[in-house]
Amino acid sequence: MRLSIVLVGILLAGMLVSGATAIDDEIENLLTNPDFESGTSGWTIGAEGQLSIDNKEESPTGHLVLMVTINAVGADDWVPEVHSPSFDVDSGEQYTVDFWAKTEPEVTRTIGVKFEQLDTWVGPATTITLTDEWQLFTYSPTMTMDSPPQVVIHIQFNKQLEDVWFSHFRVYEGEYVEEDIEGQRRIAVTPMDRMATAWGKIRGE
């Protein structure tokens, strides 16, 4: 299966950085249970969805695979929503989330990804497009809020019913850091941070 990297963000058209951040295997992953070795512990979804470990699906990284089954959608894009285990952030600092994902065969769909502060629902966000091939997505915004409250990686499904598979989440301070994974094509781009205050306003209505 062909593997590719999609670097997520609001991209400056045609702006491509030659060479990515140096590979570093010693970053501090702020997430607990990022590879689902403890099942779905710490990860949650609304009543309209279901989380399970898909032992039949093979991740390109060799880690376990989380399957998100979407049984129904609500009136808002964030119904249902997945929340990761929570972690601390500092306002004004850059953080990165990266993960692998795909959707159902012969399907293209979008999902929303957000650093969401608990209780206030604010934080930077972006929208990414999934296909039926595994892709690596990265998002590296600057935080607009402090902890406490803590922050989660919020994933919303934008009123679309197709199921989604995830593997190997990393959340860490700083810009995107590559991993040396065989078969990965390495390309770096420069994203512009999207301020997601509108998400908080929608959630607060």
N, C-alpha and C positions, 0 to 999 in steps of 0.2 A: 504494500500500500504506500502510495506516495505521501510523504510527510512534508508539511510546509510550516512556516512561521508567519503569523499575522501579528504585527505589532500595533497595539490598539491605542487610539487617542484621536484627538482632532488634529489631523496632520496638515502641516504646511505643504501645499501642493508642490510636488517635485523636490522636496527637501529631504535628501538622503545623506546620512552621515556615514562616511567611510570608516568602517570598523566600529564594533560595539565595545561596551565596557569589558574590561578583561575578565576572563573566567575566574570565578572565586567560589570555591566549594565551602567556604567557612562563613557565609552570611548567617545572621541570626534570624531564623524564621519565627515570626511573632505568633503564628497560628499553632494551636494545639490540634493534634489529630489531622494534619494536613494531607496525609496519604491514606486515611481511612483504615489504618491498622486496628483501630478500636471500633470498627464499624462506622455507624453514623453518629457516634457520641459527640456532642457539642454542636452538631449541625442540625438545623431545624427548617421546617417548611410549613406553610399554612395548610389548612384542612383540605384545600383543593388539590394538593399534590402529595406525593409519597417519595421517600428516600430509601434506597436499598443499595447493597453492594452487588454489582453484576460480575460474578466470577467467570462468566463466559466471554466477557469482553476483554480484549487485550489492549492495555495502554502502551503507547509508544515509549514511555519511560520505564516500563516494567513495574509500575506501582498499581495498587488496587484502583478499581473504577467505581465511581458513584453514579448511579442511575437516578435521574429525577423524572418521575412519571407525573405528567400533568393530566389530572382527571377532569378538571373544569377550570374556567377562568372567570374572573369577576369583572365588575364595571371599570376597575382601575388597572393600569398596567402592572402594578405591583401585587396583584392578587392572581396566583399565589406568589410568594417570595421565599427564597432561600436565604438564611442567615448563617454565616460561619461562626465558629467560636470567636469571642470578643478579645480585643487587645487594646493597648494604649497607643495614643499618638500625641505629637506635639504640634501645635499650630505653627505654620510657617515652614515646616520641614517637609521634604519630599519623601514619599513612600511609594513602593511598588507592590502591585499584586500581579503574579503571573500564574497561569494554569493552562491545562490542555482541555479541549472540549470538542464535541461534535454533536450532531443531531441525527434524526432518522434517515434511512436510505432515501436518496433522490429528493432530499428536502433542503431548502435554504431558509433560515429563519433568523430573527434578531433576539437578543436578550440585552437587558440593561445591567451594568455592573457599577457598583457604587461603594465608596468608603462611607458608611452611614453611621453617624453618631447616635447611640441609643438615647431614647427619650426625646431628642430634639428632631431626629430624622434628617438632619442636614449633612452635607458633605459633597465632595467632588464626584462626578459620575460620567459615564460614557455609554455608548451603545455599540455592540459588536455584532457581527454577522457570522453565523455558524453554517457549515455545510455538513455533508455526511462523511467528511474526512477529518481525522484528528488534526487540530491546529493548536499552536501555542499562542496564547493571547497575553499581552502585557499592558499594564496601565500604570503610569508613574506621575500622579498629580502632586501638587503641594497642598498640604492640609490647611483647611480654613477654620479648624476647630481644635480644641484641646481636650484631653482626658483629665479627670472624669467629666461626663460619662465616657465609658469605653466605646470603641468603634467595632463594627462588624463589616465583613464583605457581604453586601446585599446584592442578590441576583434576582431580577424580576423577568417575567416571561412574556410581557407585552401582548397579552390577550391571544397568544398562540398556543395551540394544544400539543404540538409535536414534543416528544420526549427529548431529553438532553442527557449526555454523558459527560462527566468531568473526571479529571485525574491530576494529581500532583500539584497542589496549591502551594505557593510561597508568598508570604507577605513580609516585607523587610524595609528598613529605612534606606533611602537613597535611590539612585537611578537603577534602571534595569541591569542585572548582572547575569550574563550568560551561563548556561551549564553545558558541560561537554557530554552531549547525548548523541550517540551514533545515529547518523541519518538526518540530523537537524541541519537545515540551511540557515546560515547566520546573516541576517540583515538588520541594520539599525536605522531607526528614523527618529526625528525629533517631534514629540507631540506638544501641542499647546493644551494647557490645563483647561478643562471645562468646569466652570463653577456651577454647582448643582443646587443652588438655592431654590430653583423652581420645583425640584422634587420635594423639598421640605414644605413648600407652600401647598403643593397638591396633597401631600400626606396630611397636612394640618387642617384641610377644609372639612 
